Amino acid sequence: MSTLPGDLVLDPFGGSGTTYSVCERRHRHWIGIEIENPQPIIERLTGKIDHHRNDDFVERPRLPIAAE
């Protein structure tokens, strides 16, 4: 929710891969780490586990218009 398309997200605790999946769908680059059990991540990224639905977004801040 706090990133914009093209941003890089680091998730050092991969878990079931939800962050990675959302990054893929929301056009973010990602780096992930999981040393215990990568299988759920593989299943989520290959479509064997459903994606979580998340419609959150961040608007780019609008710069104030300079007074003339």
N, C-alpha and C positions, 0 to 999 in steps of 0.2 A: 504494500500500500504506500510505502514511502519512497518508491523508486519510479523512474520514468523509463519508457522503452529505450533500450540500448544500454541501460545502466548495468553494472556488474554487482551480483549478489553473492556473498560468501555464506555458506551454511556448513559449519564444521561438524554438525551432528545430524547426519542425513536422515536417520529414522526410517520412515516409510517413503521418503522422497517427495512429500507434498510440496515443499518449497521448490524443488527442481521442476516439478510438473507445472506449477503455476508460472515459474519463470519462462518455461518453454511456451506456454499459451499466451503470456503477456509480453513476449518479445524482449526478455531480459537475458543477459549473459549470466552464467552461474558457474561457481566453483563449489563442489561439495565433497565432503569427506564422510566415509562410514566404514569402519573396520570390522564391526561385529557380524552383520548380516545384510549384505547388499541385495539379496533376492527381492524383498518388497519394493525396493527402488527400481530394479530392473522391470518388475511386473507393472509398476505404475507407469513408467516411461514407455513401455511397449503396449500399453492399453489393456492389459489383463486386469488391472484394478481401475475403477472409475476415478476420474478427476474430481477434486473438490470444486464446488462452485464458489467463485469469489468475484463479485462485481465492483469491489472497491477500486478507486482511482485517485490520483493526485493531479490537481490542475496546476499548470505552470503559473508561477506568480506573475502578476501583471505589474509592469514597471509604471511608476507614477508619470504622468505627463507633465513636463516642465512648463511652468507658467511663463508666458511671454511678457 
